[in-house]
């Protein structure tokens, strides 16, 4: 069976690597490089990224790691000893330590809220932020988490997503850093595809996807199945298929999420661990990590690489960046550490953080000839690349069912 894949981002390469074991795979990518927003970007002696943060939300045990192993890739992901710290009142605190900074009554409120969440007492479509506003620090902590993980405010995050994320954390644990950065995963996937005689064609801008006569066509190239790693909106635009309003999506429309990432270099270490520091007291920054604590080759010799992420609240990008730069100055001046801004990247419009924010993801199965993978069709509770992996899993299961 011949399968054509449009887009060589993480989703397209994951699907291609696994399916290439049993099927004839061809991947088309419009750029001269592969990996999309999940590959290294060498710059000024640092290994920055095209989008991601050299980190996997559920480390070496989550959905992405499972698919990487299934594909036959050899990648080293170092799990964090702690799921994350919260920087409050000048101190990095674990989640459990947060209960020590609120009064007895507020602690009881927080514990009841957690119990009610676990028991499913809240409407799945309710806003996560609304539940947190009566408890000091809870709203700010929730905002920093959803901002880092989903590029959404707590107010814009549905409870249904938070509940699923909690289940995934319980099952797999917290994040892990990738030795070698994002490109180590991408390079391994490419190696597997080429080993299995799959083809990756770069510098090829697909103009049309057509489904007719029980076949799929990428321009004039015929396939039994087509998988699109483009956004649902762009896929619909270049295809002859109704994707968004096809009846599989319960009336949902994809709403992209926006964010800004800033890379920072310094001689002195800002942190000494390999997990996330959430920043509830910052005006715009949601959190940061230090990939060079796991792999010093990701930073310039003698320097440390810090990667900061924040959601974009307004459409004034310059103002948003200035707010984040002020947050960064406050964080570093608190520890009296000199630093330099290496690179600033904004993700919006045609290149957002996610093509569909959590809660607005579409169904990856359009029909038995056309499938979608990527961050526009993430599984529920799928954080970043874990959501991409969930979309690939669902597509593979469907294709394998057809061919039983």
VEXDREN-2710 file (C-alpha; in Angstrom, 1 decimal):
% VEXDREN-2710
k/r/px/py/pz
1/UNK/0.0/0.0/0.0
2/UNK/1.3/3.5/-0.9
3/UNK/0.9/6.3/1.6
4/UNK/1.7/9.9/0.9
5/UNK/2.4/12.3/3.7
6/UNK/2.3/16.1/3.3
7/UNK/4.7/17.8/5.7
8/UNK/7.8/16.6/7.4
9/UNK/7.2/18.0/10.9
10/UNK/7.3/15.8/14.0
11/UNK/3.9/14.3/13.2
12/UNK/4.6/13.5/9.6
13/UNK/8.0/12.0/10.4
14/UNK/6.6/9.9/13.3
15/UNK/3.9/8.5/11.1
16/UNK/6.3/8.0/8.3
17/UNK/8.9/6.2/10.3
18/UNK/6.4/3.7/11.9
19/UNK/4.3/3.1/8.8
20/UNK/7.4/2.7/6.6
21/UNK/8.0/-0.7/8.2
22/UNK/5.0/-2.2/6.3
23/UNK/4.1/0.4/3.6
24/UNK/5.5/2.4/0.8
25/UNK/6.0/5.9/2.2
26/UNK/6.6/9.2/0.4
27/UNK/6.9/12.5/2.4
28/UNK/6.7/15.9/0.8
29/UNK/8.1/19.0/2.6
30/UNK/8.1/22.5/1.3
31/UNK/11.2/23.6/3.2
32/UNK/14.8/22.6/2.6
33/UNK/14.9/21.1/6.1
34/UNK/12.7/18.7/8.0
35/UNK/11.4/18.7/11.6
36/UNK/9.0/21.7/11.4
37/UNK/8.9/23.4/14.8
38/UNK/10.7/20.6/16.5
39/UNK/14.3/20.7/15.3
40/UNK/17.6/22.4/16.3
41/UNK/18.5/25.8/15.1
42/UNK/22.3/26.4/15.4
43/UNK/22.9/30.1/16.3
44/UNK/25.9/31.9/17.7
45/UNK/27.3/28.7/19.2
46/UNK/24.0/27.6/20.7
47/UNK/21.6/24.9/19.7
48/UNK/18.3/26.8/19.7
49/UNK/15.1/25.4/18.2
50/UNK/12.6/26.2/15.5
51/UNK/9.9/26.0/18.1
52/UNK/10.1/23.5/20.9
53/UNK/12.1/23.7/24.2
54/UNK/14.4/20.6/23.9
55/UNK/12.0/19.0/26.4
56/UNK/9.3/16.2/26.3
57/UNK/6.3/16.8/28.6
58/UNK/6.2/13.2/29.9
59/UNK/9.8/12.4/29.4
60/UNK/11.1/8.9/28.6
61/UNK/7.7/7.2/29.5
62/UNK/5.1/9.2/27.7
63/UNK/3.3/8.8/24.3
64/UNK/6.1/10.4/22.2
65/UNK/8.8/8.3/23.8
66/UNK/6.6/5.2/23.2
67/UNK/6.3/6.0/19.5
68/UNK/10.0/6.8/19.1
69/UNK/10.8/3.4/20.5
70/UNK/8.2/1.7/18.3
71/UNK/9.8/3.3/15.3
72/UNK/13.1/1.8/16.3
73/UNK/14.8/5.1/17.1
74/UNK/17.7/5.4/19.6
75/UNK/17.1/8.6/21.6
76/UNK/18.2/9.5/25.2
77/UNK/15.6/11.4/27.2
78/UNK/16.6/12.2/30.8
79/UNK/13.6/12.4/33.1
80/UNK/13.4/15.2/35.6
81/UNK/13.7/14.3/39.3
82/UNK/11.0/16.8/40.1
83/UNK/7.9/17.5/37.9
84/UNK/8.5/21.3/38.2
85/UNK/9.2/24.2/40.5
86/UNK/7.2/27.3/41.1
87/UNK/9.1/30.5/41.6
88/UNK/7.2/32.4/44.4
89/UNK/8.6/35.0/46.8
90/UNK/12.2/34.5/45.5
91/UNK/12.2/30.8/46.1
92/UNK/11.7/27.8/43.8
93/UNK/9.0/25.6/45.4
94/UNK/7.7/22.2/44.6
95/UNK/3.9/21.8/44.1
96/UNK/3.5/20.3/47.6
97/UNK/5.4/23.2/49.1
98/UNK/2.8/25.6/47.7
99/UNK/0.4/24.6/50.4
100/UNK/2.7/26.0/53.0
101/UNK/2.4/29.6/51.7
102/UNK/-1.4/29.9/52.1
103/UNK/-3.6/30.0/55.2
104/UNK/-5.4/27.0/56.7
105/UNK/-8.8/28.0/55.2
106/UNK/-7.4/28.5/51.7
107/UNK/-5.5/25.2/52.1
108/UNK/-8.8/23.4/52.8
109/UNK/-10.3/25.1/49.7
110/UNK/-7.5/24.0/47.5
111/UNK/-7.7/20.4/48.8
112/UNK/-11.4/20.3/48.2
113/UNK/-11.0/21.7/44.7
114/UNK/-8.4/18.9/43.9
115/UNK/-10.7/16.2/45.3
116/UNK/-13.7/17.6/43.3
117/UNK/-11.6/17.6/40.1
118/UNK/-10.6/14.0/40.6
119/UNK/-14.2/13.0/41.2
120/UNK/-15.4/14.8/38.1
121/UNK/-17.7/17.2/39.9
122/UNK/-17.2/20.1/37.5
123/UNK/-18.6/20.7/34.0
124/UNK/-16.0/19.6/31.5
125/UNK/-16.5/22.8/29.5
126/UNK/-16.1/25.1/32.5
127/UNK/-13.1/27.4/32.6
128/UNK/-10.1/26.2/34.7
129/UNK/-9.4/29.8/35.7
130/UNK/-12.9/30.4/37.1
131/UNK/-12.3/27.5/39.6
132/UNK/-9.1/29.0/40.9
133/UNK/-9.8/32.6/41.4
134/UNK/-11.0/32.3/45.0
135/UNK/-7.7/30.8/46.3
136/UNK/-4.6/33.0/46.7
137/UNK/-1.8/32.0/44.3
138/UNK/-3.9/29.2/42.8
139/UNK/-5.0/31.3/39.8
140/UNK/-1.4/32.6/39.1
141/UNK/0.0/29.0/39.5
142/UNK/-2.7/27.7/37.2
143/UNK/-2.0/30.4/34.6
144/UNK/1.7/29.7/34.6
145/UNK/1.1/26.0/34.1
146/UNK/-1.4/26.3/31.3
147/UNK/0.6/29.1/29.7
148/UNK/3.8/26.9/29.6
149/UNK/2.1/23.6/28.7
150/UNK/-0.7/24.8/26.4
151/UNK/0.0/28.4/25.5
152/UNK/-3.4/29.3/27.0
153/UNK/-4.5/31.3/30.0
154/UNK/-6.2/29.3/32.7
155/UNK/-9.4/31.2/31.8
156/UNK/-9.2/29.8/28.2
157/UNK/-8.4/26.2/29.3
158/UNK/-11.4/23.9/29.6
159/UNK/-11.6/21.6/32.7
160/UNK/-11.8/18.6/30.4
161/UNK/-8.2/19.2/29.3
162/UNK/-6.9/19.7/32.8
163/UNK/-8.5/16.4/34.0
164/UNK/-6.9/14.5/31.2
165/UNK/-3.5/16.2/31.7
166/UNK/-3.7/15.2/35.4
167/UNK/-4.3/11.5/34.3
168/UNK/-1.3/11.6/32.0
169/UNK/0.9/13.1/34.7
170/UNK/-0.2/10.4/37.1
171/UNK/0.5/7.7/34.5
172/UNK/3.8/8.9/33.1
173/UNK/5.2/11.6/35.4
174/UNK/6.7/14.9/34.4
175/UNK/9.1/16.2/31.8
176/UNK/12.4/15.0/30.4
177/UNK/15.2/16.7/28.5
178/UNK/16.4/15.3/25.1
179/UNK/20.2/14.7/24.9
180/UNK/21.2/16.4/21.7
181/UNK/18.0/18.4/21.6
182/UNK/15.0/18.1/19.3
183/UNK/17.1/17.2/16.3
184/UNK/18.3/14.0/17.9
185/UNK/14.7/12.7/17.5
186/UNK/14.2/14.1/14.0
187/UNK/17.5/12.7/12.8
188/UNK/16.6/9.2/14.1
189/UNK/13.2/9.3/12.5
190/UNK/14.7/10.3/9.1
191/UNK/17.3/7.4/9.5
192/UNK/14.5/4.9/10.1
193/UNK/12.5/6.1/7.1
194/UNK/15.5/6.0/4.7
195/UNK/16.4/2.5/6.1
196/UNK/12.9/1.3/5.2
197/UNK/13.2/2.7/1.7
198/UNK/10.8/5.6/2.4
199/UNK/11.3/8.8/0.4
200/UNK/11.5/12.3/1.8
201/UNK/11.2/15.0/-0.9
202/UNK/12.2/18.5/0.4
203/UNK/11.7/21.9/-1.4
204/UNK/8.3/20.6/-2.6
205/UNK/5.3/22.8/-2.1
206/UNK/2.2/20.7/-2.4
207/UNK/-0.6/22.6/-4.2
208/UNK/-3.5/20.1/-4.1
209/UNK/-4.7/17.1/-2.1
210/UNK/-7.5/15.3/-3.9
211/UNK/-9.6/12.3/-2.6
212/UNK/-11.6/10.6/-5.4
213/UNK/-12.4/7.1/-6.8
214/UNK/-11.2/5.5/-3.5
215/UNK/-7.7/7.0/-4.0
216/UNK/-5.8/9.9/-2.7
217/UNK/-3.7/12.3/-4.8
218/UNK/-0.9/14.7/-3.7
219/UNK/-0.8/16.9/-6.8
220/UNK/-0.7/14.3/-9.6
221/UNK/0.9/11.6/-7.4
222/UNK/-1.5/8.7/-6.6
223/UNK/-1.7/7.0/-3.2
224/UNK/-4.0/4.7/-1.4
225/UNK/-3.9/6.9/1.7
226/UNK/-2.9/10.6/2.3
227/UNK/-1.8/11.9/5.7
228/UNK/-1.5/15.7/6.2
229/UNK/0.8/17.2/8.7
230/UNK/-0.4/20.6/7.7
231/UNK/-2.9/22.4/9.9
232/UNK/-6.6/21.3/9.4
233/UNK/-7.4/24.8/8.0
234/UNK/-4.6/24.7/5.4
235/UNK/-5.3/21.0/4.5
236/UNK/-9.0/21.9/3.8
237/UNK/-7.9/24.9/1.7
238/UNK/-5.8/22.8/-0.7
239/UNK/-8.0/19.8/-0.7
240/UNK/-11.5/18.8/-2.1
241/UNK/-12.6/17.6/1.3
242/UNK/-14.7/19.4/3.9
243/UNK/-12.6/18.8/7.0
244/UNK/-13.7/21.3/9.7
245/UNK/-17.5/20.9/9.2
246/UNK/-17.6/17.3/8.1
247/UNK/-19.6/16.0/11.1
248/UNK/-16.7/14.4/12.9
249/UNK/-15.9/17.4/15.0
250/UNK/-19.1/18.2/17.0
251/UNK/-19.1/21.7/15.6
252/UNK/-15.7/22.6/16.9
253/UNK/-13.4/25.0/14.9
254/UNK/-9.7/25.1/15.5
255/UNK/-8.5/28.2/17.4
256/UNK/-4.7/28.7/17.2
257/UNK/-2.6/29.5/20.3
258/UNK/0.1/32.2/20.3
259/UNK/3.3/32.4/22.2
260/UNK/6.8/34.0/22.4
261/UNK/10.0/32.2/23.2
262/UNK/13.2/33.9/24.3
263/UNK/16.7/32.2/24.4
264/UNK/19.1/33.5/27.0
265/UNK/22.8/32.8/27.6
266/UNK/24.9/33.4/30.8
267/UNK/28.1/32.3/32.3
268/UNK/26.6/31.6/35.7
269/UNK/23.9/29.1/36.2
270/UNK/20.4/30.4/36.9
271/UNK/19.2/26.9/37.9
272/UNK/21.0/23.6/38.5
273/UNK/18.3/21.1/37.6
274/UNK/16.7/19.8/34.4
275/UNK/13.0/20.5/35.1
276/UNK/10.7/23.5/34.5
277/UNK/10.5/26.6/36.7
278/UNK/7.0/28.0/36.5
279/UNK/6.8/31.7/37.1
280/UNK/3.4/32.7/38.6
281/UNK/4.6/36.1/39.7
282/UNK/5.8/37.2/36.3
283/UNK/3.6/39.5/34.2
284/UNK/4.0/37.5/31.0
285/UNK/6.6/34.7/31.3
286/UNK/5.0/31.4/32.2
287/UNK/8.2/29.4/32.8
288/UNK/11.8/28.5/31.8
289/UNK/14.2/25.6/31.6
290/UNK/17.9/25.0/31.1
291/UNK/18.6/22.3/28.5
292/UNK/22.4/22.7/28.8
293/UNK/22.1/21.3/32.4
294/UNK/21.5/17.9/30.6
295/UNK/23.6/18.4/27.5
296/UNK/26.3/21.1/27.7
297/UNK/26.7/20.9/23.9
298/UNK/23.4/22.7/23.5
299/UNK/25.0/25.9/24.8
300/UNK/28.1/27.9/23.6
301/UNK/31.2/26.7/25.4
302/UNK/31.4/28.2/28.9
303/UNK/27.8/29.3/28.8
304/UNK/24.4/28.1/29.9
305/UNK/21.2/28.1/27.7
306/UNK/17.9/29.2/29.3
307/UNK/14.7/29.0/27.2
308/UNK/11.8/31.1/28.3
309/UNK/8.2/30.8/27.1
310/UNK/5.2/33.1/27.5
311/UNK/1.8/33.3/26.0
312/UNK/1.0/36.3/23.7
313/UNK/-2.0/38.0/25.2
314/UNK/-2.4/41.0/22.9
315/UNK/-1.8/41.5/19.2
316/UNK/0.9/44.1/19.9
317/UNK/3.9/41.8/19.6
318/UNK/6.5/44.4/20.4
319/UNK/4.7/45.3/23.6
320/UNK/4.4/41.6/24.6
321/UNK/8.2/41.1/24.0
322/UNK/9.0/44.1/26.1
323/UNK/6.9/42.8/29.0
324/UNK/8.8/39.4/28.8
325/UNK/12.2/41.2/28.7
326/UNK/11.2/43.1/31.8
327/UNK/10.3/39.8/33.5
328/UNK/13.6/38.3/32.5
329/UNK/15.5/41.3/33.9
330/UNK/13.7/40.9/37.2
331/UNK/14.5/37.2/37.4
332/UNK/18.2/37.6/36.7
333/UNK/18.7/40.8/38.7
334/UNK/17.2/39.0/41.7
335/UNK/20.2/36.6/41.6
336/UNK/22.7/39.3/40.4
337/UNK/23.6/37.2/37.2
338/UNK/24.7/38.9/34.0
339/UNK/23.0/37.5/30.9
340/UNK/22.5/38.1/27.2
341/UNK/19.4/37.8/25.0
342/UNK/20.4/35.4/22.2
343/UNK/17.2/35.1/20.2
344/UNK/13.5/36.0/20.3
345/UNK/10.8/34.0/18.4
346/UNK/7.1/34.8/18.0
347/UNK/4.6/32.1/17.1
348/UNK/1.3/33.4/15.7
349/UNK/-0.7/33.7/12.4
350/UNK/0.4/30.9/10.0
351/UNK/3.1/29.7/12.4
352/UNK/1.4/29.5/15.8
353/UNK/2.4/27.5/18.9
354/UNK/-0.5/25.1/18.2
355/UNK/-2.7/25.2/15.1
356/UNK/-5.6/24.2/17.4
357/UNK/-5.5/25.2/21.0
358/UNK/-6.3/22.4/23.5
359/UNK/-10.1/22.0/23.6
360/UNK/-10.5/23.0/19.9
361/UNK/-8.6/20.1/18.3
362/UNK/-10.3/18.3/15.5
363/UNK/-10.6/14.6/14.8
364/UNK/-7.5/13.3/13.0
365/UNK/-9.6/10.8/11.0
366/UNK/-11.3/12.6/8.1
367/UNK/-12.2/9.5/6.1
368/UNK/-10.6/6.2/5.2
369/UNK/-8.4/7.9/2.6
370/UNK/-7.4/11.2/4.3
371/UNK/-5.9/11.6/7.8
372/UNK/-4.4/14.4/9.8
373/UNK/-1.5/14.4/12.3
374/UNK/0.0/17.3/14.3
375/UNK/-0.9/20.0/16.8
376/UNK/-4.2/20.7/15.2
377/UNK/-5.6/17.3/16.0
378/UNK/-4.0/16.5/19.4
379/UNK/-5.6/13.9/21.7
380/UNK/-7.4/15.3/24.8
381/UNK/-5.0/16.4/27.4
382/UNK/-2.1/16.1/25.0
383/UNK/0.6/18.6/26.0
384/UNK/2.5/19.9/23.0
385/UNK/4.4/17.0/21.3
386/UNK/2.6/14.4/23.5
387/UNK/-0.6/15.5/21.8
388/UNK/1.0/15.2/18.4
389/UNK/2.0/11.6/19.3
390/UNK/-1.6/10.9/20.3
391/UNK/-2.8/12.0/16.9
392/UNK/-0.3/9.7/15.2
393/UNK/-1.4/6.8/17.4
394/UNK/-5.0/7.3/16.5
395/UNK/-4.2/7.5/12.7
396/UNK/-2.0/4.3/12.8
397/UNK/-4.7/2.4/14.6
398/UNK/-7.3/3.4/12.0
399/UNK/-5.0/2.5/9.1
400/UNK/-4.1/-0.9/10.6
401/UNK/-7.8/-1.6/11.2
402/UNK/-8.5/-1.0/7.6
403/UNK/-5.8/-3.4/6.5
404/UNK/-6.6/-6.3/8.9
END
